[in-house]
Amino acid sequence: MDEAFKALADDSRRALLDALHERDGQSLHELCAVRSEMSRFGVMEHLRILDGAHLVLTERSGRNKLHHLNPGPISELHDRWIAPYREPIVAGLLALRDLAEGATA
């Protein structure tokens, strides 16, 4: 999980993941358009980090290498770090709503 957190800490990597979420299976050339201010090698380095965190999977298609979003690690982060902290807050808000609706009924 540490690698996934480190990978997600950078806005350029998050932008690449967003692009793959919108349209999966993009080439390096297509992903370079996401960060046009960045060099091809810069995008390649970000993809290497995302691959190391298992957030991106690559597939060879002829001479091209296609990059695919791997939602598994993000789901694990959500289940471990977001959902447990959110549930008490949501339960409290629902209880507050029920109290408010009961008071007006």
N, C-alpha and C positions, 0 to 999 in steps of 0.2 A: 504494500500500500504506500510505502514511503516514496517509491519511484513515481507512482501515479500522482500523489500530491505535488511532488516537485515538478512533474511535467505540466500539471494543470496550473501551476503558479505563474506561468508566462502567458501574456495576452496573445502573442503570436501563435503559440501552440493551441490555445483555446480557439483562435480564429480558424486554424486549420481543421480542428475537430468539428467546429460548426459547419465548415464547408463540406466536410465528409458526411455530416449528419444530413445536410440538405440534399446532397447527391453523392452516394457512396461509389467507390471504385474509380477514383480520379488518378490521373497520371501526375508526375512531378510537374510537368509543364502547366497543367491545369491548376495545380495548387500554388504555383508561383504567382499566378494572377491574383490570388487571395491577398498576398503580401507583396505587391509590386515594388515597394520601396526596398525590399530585401533581395539580396543576391540569390541565385540558384543554390549556391553552396550553403547559404544561411537556411534556406527552406529545407535542404537535405539534412542539415544538422538537427533542425527541429523535428523532422520526421524520424530521424534516428533515435532521438530521445523519446518520442512518443512510442516508437516500436519497442524500445527497451522497457518501457512501462506497460507494455502489452495493450496500449490504448489504440494502436493502429496495427493492422495486419497487412502484409504485402503479398501480392500474387503476380507472377510473371504471365504476361499475355503476349507471346511473340517477343518482340524487342522491347516492349513496354513493361513497366512495372506499375501495377495498379495498387492504390492504397485504399484500405477499407477500415471503417470505424469498428472497433471492438467494444461494444457497450458493457461487457462483463465487468471490468474493473471499476467503471463508474457506478454500476449497480451495486457492487460490493461496498464502495465508499458510501453510497447513499444508505444502504442497509445498516452499515456499522456506525456511521458518524452523523447522519442527518436525521433519519427516521426516529431513533431513540430520543433525540433531543426535541424533535418537533411534536411527538405524540402527547406529552403532558400539556404543552401549550394549546394544542388543538382541543384536547379534552376539556381544558379549562374554559376555552372560548365557547365550546358547545354547551357546557354547563351554565355559563353566563347567559347565553342565548335562551336556554330553557327557562332560567329564572326570570329573565325579562319578559318572555312570552307568557309565562305563568302569571306574572304580576299584571299584565294587561288583559288577561282573559277573564 
